[in-house]
Amino acid sequence: MSDSTRTVISLPARKRRRVLEDIGNNGDPNSPGKAHRKSLGFDLVSIPATETEKDSKGLPEKVINTDSDTVKPQAPADMNTHGSSIPTIRRNDRIERFLSINESLNRKSSINAFGDDLRGPAYMGKAARPSISKAALDKLVGTAKTLDSQIYAAKEKLSYTQEEAYALRKLHRALQNEYAALEVALDEQKAKFEYVLQEATKSVEKREKEVENQLKEYERKSLESYESLRAEISKELESTLALEDPDTKLELQLLELKKVEAEKQLKKTKSVNAEKIRVEQEKLELEREKQSRALDEEVAAAEQELELLELENERLDAENGELHAEILAHEQTEENAKADILKLERSIQEYVVLQKDVDDRLRRDSDILRKLEVEYEIWKQKEANARAAFEAEDRKYKLYLATHRRLEHAIAKLGSRNRILVRVRDDLDRDSVENAATWVR
């Protein structure tokens, strides 16, 4: 047989193997033995959906007339809490459901009423149950409305109380501001009064000092002129007495006359100066009295205003006393807050120290991690190389298993038939071998 001869042998069709999925239990869920129970075995009172649910399902709505068209207070069920995702049943929907239950019971009682004559008097008592349920339902509806009105009244009272508390807080702030303004005005009036009093006192003292200085100056000048004249006359008198000259005596007499005249002039000057001093003193006295009266008037006005401010201050003190307890409470709260802040600062300081230690440890661990990452990359590359080699060998092994399995199947199917061997050249590739095996099958 030539090496290039290829023989095609027709083999019988092999059976299709059953896949594991076909062997599994794939029974029909609708089989009789697996039917599920669809009901509980008894009737329930049907509660229809709300209007919003009816609209969404496309069912006809049932119009229910309410007792009143007026706007009613909003019940707590109508007011869903802001920010809450919990659904709440509105009051109107609740009443509609109650009425729907009542109508359902009435329909069932009307259906049962047709068989009362046939069933006998034992069933007559059952016909009265819907009316009792209706009365109880009406009572519940009335109670719900009463509770809604009470809740509305409580809400109104709470709102009024909150507004009143807000007004009181506003009045309290206004009184505090007014009290502070009056304290500032009182301090300003006191400072103004003290300033005016000090200025008046300084002015009077300054004027008195000026008058005293003028008097001392006049007295000093008078004494100086008197002493100078006296010294001059004494010298001339001594010189005259020493010479004993008639001319000198005559001149001495003239000098004595001048002395007498000078003394008269001195007395006259003293009297004139005394008159001037008296006039100046009277002027100063009048001016001081005028300033004193003006100061007295200002002091009286300031005292009157001070009395008014003190009365207002007393009133504000009385009002402020009521707020003192609250201020103390706020101060206590502030002290507690300061203590908490100190604790927090200590905690922050401890945290800073701890963070520094953690940062040091983190830097050391980061260095170790970088080294480990380098080693990990090296091992990862080694793993990739090993995986590539493994996959290549695995592909070879799988190809070998596939070829081996095909040969085993071919041998098993041939059975007692004659075997045909095919020589394959070394230069043929693997695809040629597989094709030859396919042709043999």
RAFEN-V597868 format. One record per pair of residues at least 4 apart in sequence whose C-alpha atoms are under 7 Angstrom apart, sorted by the first residue. I is the first residue (numbers start at 1). J is the second residue. D is the distance in Angstrom with one decimal. If there is no record, write none. Layout:
# RAFEN-V597868
i: {I & I}
j: {J & J}
d: {D & D}
This chain:
# RAFEN-V597868
i: {3 & 7 & 8 & 8 & 9 & 9 & 10 & 11 & 18 & 19 & 20 & 29 & 30 & 30 & 31 & 47 & 47 & 47 & 48 & 49 & 49 & 50 & 50 & 51 & 51 & 52 & 53 & 54 & 54 & 54 & 54 & 55 & 73 & 73 & 74 & 74 & 75 & 75 & 75 & 75 & 75 & 77 & 77 & 77 & 77 & 78 & 78 & 80 & 89 & 89 & 90 & 91 & 92 & 93 & 94 & 95 & 96 & 97 & 98 & 99 & 100 & 101 & 102 & 102 & 103 & 104 & 105 & 105 & 106 & 106 & 107 & 108 & 109 & 109 & 109 & 112 & 113 & 115 & 116 & 116 & 116 & 119 & 128 & 129 & 130 & 131 & 132 & 133 & 134 & 135 & 136 & 137 & 138 & 139 & 140 & 141 & 142 & 143 & 144 & 145 & 146 & 147 & 148 & 149 & 150 & 151 & 152 & 153 & 154 & 155 & 156 & 157 & 158 & 159 & 160 & 161 & 162 & 163 & 164 & 165 & 166 & 167 & 168 & 169 & 170 & 171 & 172 & 173 & 174 & 175 & 176 & 177 & 178 & 179 & 179 & 180 & 181 & 182 & 182 & 183 & 184 & 185 & 186 & 186 & 186 & 187 & 188 & 189 & 189 & 190 & 191 & 192 & 193 & 193 & 193 & 194 & 195 & 196 & 197 & 198 & 199 & 200 & 201 & 202 & 203 & 204 & 204 & 205 & 206 & 207 & 208 & 209 & 210 & 211 & 212 & 213 & 214 & 215 & 216 & 217 & 218 & 219 & 220 & 221 & 222 & 223 & 224 & 225 & 226 & 227 & 228 & 229 & 230 & 231 & 232 & 233 & 234 & 235 & 236 & 237 & 237 & 238 & 239 & 240 & 240 & 240 & 240 & 240 & 244 & 244 & 245 & 246 & 247 & 248 & 249 & 250 & 251 & 252 & 253 & 254 & 255 & 256 & 257 & 258 & 259 & 260 & 261 & 262 & 263 & 264 & 265 & 266 & 267 & 268 & 269 & 270 & 271 & 272 & 273 & 274 & 275 & 276 & 277 & 278 & 279 & 280 & 281 & 282 & 283 & 284 & 285 & 286 & 287 & 288 & 289 & 290 & 291 & 292 & 293 & 294 & 295 & 296 & 297 & 298 & 299 & 300 & 301 & 302 & 303 & 304 & 305 & 306 & 307 & 308 & 309 & 310 & 311 & 312 & 313 & 314 & 315 & 316 & 317 & 320 & 323 & 324 & 325 & 326 & 327 & 328 & 329 & 330 & 331 & 332 & 333 & 334 & 335 & 336 & 337 & 338 & 339 & 340 & 341 & 342 & 343 & 344 & 345 & 346 & 347 & 348 & 349 & 350 & 351 & 352 & 353 & 354 & 355 & 356 & 357 & 358 & 359 & 360 & 361 & 362 & 363 & 364 & 365 & 366 & 367 & 368 & 369 & 370 & 371 & 372 & 373 & 374 & 375 & 376 & 377 & 378 & 379 & 380 & 381 & 382 & 383 & 384 & 385 & 386 & 387 & 388 & 389 & 390 & 391 & 392 & 393 & 394 & 395 & 396 & 397 & 398 & 399 & 400 & 401 & 402 & 403 & 404 & 405 & 406 & 407 & 408 & 409 & 410 & 410 & 411 & 428 & 429 & 430 & 431 & 432 & 433 & 434 & 435 & 436 & 437}
j: {423 & 440 & 439 & 440 & 440 & 441 & 441 & 441 & 22 & 23 & 24 & 34 & 34 & 35 & 35 & 97 & 100 & 101 & 100 & 53 & 54 & 54 & 93 & 55 & 61 & 56 & 57 & 58 & 59 & 60 & 61 & 59 & 149 & 152 & 78 & 152 & 79 & 91 & 148 & 151 & 152 & 88 & 89 & 90 & 91 & 90 & 91 & 88 & 93 & 94 & 94 & 95 & 96 & 97 & 98 & 99 & 100 & 101 & 102 & 103 & 104 & 105 & 106 & 134 & 107 & 108 & 109 & 130 & 110 & 130 & 111 & 112 & 113 & 127 & 130 & 116 & 127 & 119 & 120 & 123 & 124 & 123 & 132 & 133 & 134 & 135 & 136 & 137 & 138 & 139 & 140 & 141 & 142 & 143 & 144 & 145 & 146 & 147 & 148 & 149 & 150 & 151 & 152 & 153 & 154 & 155 & 156 & 157 & 158 & 159 & 160 & 161 & 162 & 163 & 164 & 165 & 166 & 167 & 168 & 169 & 170 & 171 & 172 & 173 & 174 & 175 & 176 & 177 & 178 & 179 & 180 & 181 & 182 & 183 & 316 & 184 & 185 & 186 & 309 & 187 & 188 & 189 & 190 & 306 & 309 & 191 & 192 & 193 & 302 & 194 & 195 & 196 & 197 & 299 & 302 & 198 & 199 & 200 & 201 & 202 & 203 & 204 & 205 & 206 & 207 & 208 & 288 & 209 & 210 & 211 & 212 & 213 & 214 & 215 & 216 & 217 & 218 & 219 & 220 & 221 & 222 & 223 & 224 & 225 & 226 & 227 & 228 & 229 & 230 & 231 & 232 & 233 & 234 & 235 & 236 & 237 & 238 & 239 & 240 & 241 & 252 & 242 & 243 & 244 & 245 & 248 & 249 & 252 & 248 & 249 & 249 & 250 & 251 & 252 & 253 & 254 & 255 & 256 & 257 & 258 & 259 & 260 & 261 & 262 & 263 & 264 & 265 & 266 & 267 & 268 & 269 & 270 & 271 & 272 & 273 & 274 & 275 & 276 & 277 & 278 & 279 & 280 & 281 & 282 & 283 & 284 & 285 & 286 & 287 & 288 & 289 & 290 & 291 & 292 & 293 & 294 & 295 & 296 & 297 & 298 & 299 & 300 & 301 & 302 & 303 & 304 & 305 & 306 & 307 & 308 & 309 & 310 & 311 & 312 & 313 & 314 & 315 & 316 & 317 & 318 & 319 & 320 & 321 & 324 & 327 & 328 & 329 & 330 & 331 & 332 & 333 & 334 & 335 & 336 & 337 & 338 & 339 & 340 & 341 & 342 & 343 & 344 & 345 & 346 & 347 & 348 & 349 & 350 & 351 & 352 & 353 & 354 & 355 & 356 & 357 & 358 & 359 & 360 & 361 & 362 & 363 & 364 & 365 & 366 & 367 & 368 & 369 & 370 & 371 & 372 & 373 & 374 & 375 & 376 & 377 & 378 & 379 & 380 & 381 & 382 & 383 & 384 & 385 & 386 & 387 & 388 & 389 & 390 & 391 & 392 & 393 & 394 & 395 & 396 & 397 & 398 & 399 & 400 & 401 & 402 & 403 & 404 & 405 & 406 & 407 & 408 & 409 & 410 & 411 & 412 & 413 & 414 & 441 & 415 & 432 & 433 & 434 & 435 & 436 & 437 & 438 & 439 & 440 & 441}
d: {6.2 & 6.8 & 5.2 & 5.6 & 5.7 & 6.5 & 7.0 & 6.2 & 6.3 & 6.7 & 6.7 & 6.3 & 6.6 & 6.5 & 6.7 & 6.7 & 6.6 & 6.2 & 6.9 & 5.6 & 6.2 & 6.2 & 6.3 & 6.2 & 6.8 & 6.3 & 6.2 & 5.9 & 5.2 & 6.9 & 6.5 & 6.6 & 6.7 & 5.9 & 6.0 & 6.9 & 6.7 & 6.8 & 5.2 & 6.9 & 7.0 & 6.2 & 6.2 & 5.3 & 6.1 & 4.7 & 6.2 & 6.6 & 6.5 & 6.5 & 6.2 & 6.2 & 6.1 & 6.1 & 6.3 & 6.2 & 6.0 & 6.1 & 6.3 & 6.2 & 6.1 & 6.2 & 6.2 & 6.2 & 6.2 & 6.3 & 6.1 & 6.0 & 6.1 & 6.1 & 6.2 & 6.2 & 6.0 & 6.0 & 6.7 & 6.9 & 6.9 & 6.0 & 6.0 & 6.3 & 6.5 & 6.4 & 6.5 & 6.1 & 6.0 & 6.2 & 6.2 & 5.9 & 6.1 & 6.1 & 6.1 & 6.1 & 6.1 & 6.1 & 6.0 & 6.2 & 6.1 & 6.1 & 6.1 & 6.2 & 6.2 & 6.0 & 6.1 & 6.1 & 6.1 & 6.1 & 6.2 & 6.1 & 6.0 & 6.1 & 6.1 & 6.0 & 6.1 & 6.2 & 6.1 & 6.1 & 6.1 & 6.1 & 6.1 & 6.2 & 6.1 & 6.1 & 6.0 & 6.2 & 6.2 & 6.1 & 6.1 & 6.2 & 6.1 & 5.9 & 6.1 & 6.1 & 6.1 & 6.1 & 6.1 & 6.2 & 6.2 & 6.0 & 7.0 & 6.1 & 6.1 & 6.2 & 6.1 & 6.9 & 6.5 & 6.0 & 6.0 & 6.0 & 7.0 & 6.1 & 6.0 & 6.1 & 6.1 & 7.0 & 6.9 & 6.0 & 6.1 & 6.1 & 6.1 & 6.0 & 6.1 & 6.2 & 6.0 & 5.9 & 6.1 & 6.1 & 6.7 & 6.1 & 6.2 & 6.2 & 6.1 & 6.0 & 6.1 & 6.1 & 6.1 & 6.0 & 6.1 & 6.0 & 5.9 & 6.1 & 6.1 & 6.0 & 6.0 & 6.1 & 6.0 & 5.8 & 6.0 & 6.1 & 5.9 & 5.9 & 6.1 & 6.0 & 5.9 & 6.1 & 6.2 & 5.9 & 6.0 & 6.1 & 6.0 & 6.0 & 6.4 & 6.0 & 6.3 & 5.9 & 6.9 & 5.4 & 6.6 & 6.9 & 6.8 & 7.0 & 6.1 & 6.1 & 6.0 & 5.8 & 6.1 & 6.2 & 6.0 & 6.0 & 6.1 & 6.1 & 5.9 & 6.1 & 6.0 & 5.8 & 6.0 & 6.1 & 6.0 & 5.9 & 6.1 & 6.0 & 5.9 & 6.0 & 6.0 & 6.0 & 5.9 & 5.8 & 6.0 & 6.1 & 6.0 & 6.0 & 6.1 & 6.0 & 5.9 & 6.1 & 6.1 & 6.0 & 5.9 & 6.0 & 6.0 & 5.9 & 6.0 & 6.0 & 6.1 & 5.8 & 6.0 & 6.2 & 5.9 & 5.9 & 6.1 & 6.2 & 5.8 & 6.0 & 6.1 & 5.9 & 5.9 & 6.1 & 6.1 & 5.8 & 6.0 & 6.4 & 6.1 & 5.9 & 6.1 & 6.2 & 5.8 & 6.0 & 6.3 & 6.1 & 5.9 & 6.2 & 6.4 & 5.8 & 6.0 & 6.3 & 6.3 & 6.2 & 6.2 & 6.2 & 6.1 & 6.1 & 6.1 & 6.0 & 6.1 & 6.2 & 6.1 & 6.1 & 6.1 & 6.1 & 6.0 & 6.1 & 6.2 & 6.0 & 6.0 & 6.2 & 6.1 & 6.0 & 6.1 & 6.1 & 5.9 & 6.0 & 6.4 & 6.1 & 5.7 & 6.1 & 6.5 & 6.1 & 5.9 & 6.2 & 6.2 & 5.8 & 6.0 & 6.3 & 6.0 & 5.8 & 6.3 & 6.3 & 5.9 & 6.0 & 6.4 & 6.1 & 5.9 & 6.3 & 6.3 & 5.8 & 6.1 & 6.4 & 6.2 & 5.8 & 6.1 & 6.3 & 5.9 & 6.1 & 6.2 & 6.1 & 5.8 & 6.1 & 6.3 & 6.0 & 6.0 & 6.2 & 6.3 & 5.9 & 6.0 & 6.4 & 6.1 & 6.0 & 6.1 & 6.1 & 6.2 & 6.1 & 6.2 & 6.0 & 5.9 & 6.2 & 6.3 & 6.2 & 6.1 & 6.1 & 6.1 & 6.0 & 6.1 & 6.2 & 6.3 & 6.7 & 6.1 & 6.8 & 6.3 & 6.1 & 6.1 & 6.2 & 6.2 & 6.2 & 6.2 & 6.4}
